[in-house]
């Protein structure tokens, strides 16, 4: 199937955004829809992601198809969101035009947009045939939207002669704000992909601004206030002086380390260096100074009753300039299965400058991919800060409910991370940090010393991370006949 262009919504931006302030003006009646051969294609099962996608700027919450990713797309000084599946068979673009007319409705906006499209010049040497209005649905009720939406589909002939269908769903969740979903797919596959689009849009909800201000927004604002206190001096002072090791296990009822089930381990090393300290990083002459962290981890994945063990090794190196404006990282994961001769390899390389971010991903047996995750607002942690956070918060003696957006490799997106930081004077000044990685999951709880050193972390499913010396770690693993070869190389 033909791959869609990177930004099929460019024409929509040019047409709709300039008229957004005037959407409330009277408009001429659009021509009656031309009914397609199959107006309502049969529904097909579509798996949706467990974690909702959030667009903070307009209070939008929605579920994406499980194999789809959301990326930031820039056209001039305008930024939109594009959602595409792995095979790029279709695209959904989200635009958020403002309006200065509180009386404007989604119906008026749809009417004006249809007219704009259909009033394009007639066929000539320079212009393809005019779009055709295929179908329109007015007063569309979406449970999560405070007002009815409008939807219409247009048949489109591209300048290269290929036919495609573009669908638009227009919301007006607030007095001064429209949110528009544009769907683009080849005409030949419209009947198959249209239900995916409509199911995705049906999950849309808009949060009450007053509710978002009360809890989550307050946490994000507190996170922003904390980030404002980060200085180059604080970063450098917070770096641990030596490599640290941590053990992941499932504790035994006896409490004895030798009786626990070993699940994995990781080492963490920080240093002051330069961008090209990241192994294998290709680039030009720019080689800024900053902070780096290397995390090497081994996780054991036991395969049911067979007791065979897959070994999952990950080495990640992360860089950040001292002014936070730039960061880069490189992560390599090797999965070794006793039933396979060769390991499965996955790599990710990311670069960010200000809010421009590009992530390149490769995986065994699959084509390489590039994504541009959507950065929500300006309250986000760099990859380095994620690992350094306790050592930044505790010296500042901050006790607060904090919210940050962080890039997560598993979802290839920025998601909300909430931290509740409290000091327990009765426990000798120990600090408790309760972390909620998503709005709808159970938290993990970590205890730190006043120095910022980890005492233990308890995960929601009862697993335990705790510091350990490398000598004791290797002794334990060898006594249990577990793989102790260097992470990322041998078993």
Secondary structure by P-SEA (a helix, b strand, c coil): ccccccccaaaaaaccccccccccccccccccccccccccccbbbbbbbcbbbbcccccccccccccbbbbbbbcccbbbbbbbcccccbbbbbbbbbbccccccaaaaaaaaaaaaaacccccccccccccccccccccccccccbbbbbbbbbbbccccbbbbbbbbbbcccccbbbbbbbbbcccccccaaaaaaaaaaacccccaaaaaccaaaaaaaaaaaaaaccaaaaaaacccbbbbbbbbbcccccccccccccccbbbbbbbbccccccccccccbbbbbbbbbbbbbbbbbcccccbbbbbbbbbbbbbccccccccbbbbbbbbbccccbbbbbbbbbbbcccbbbbbbbcccccbbbbbbbbcccccccaaaaaaaaaaaaaaccccbbbbbbbbccccbbbbbbbbbbbcccccbbbbbbbbccccbbbbbbbbcccccccccccccbbbbbbbcaaaaaaaaaaaccccccccccc
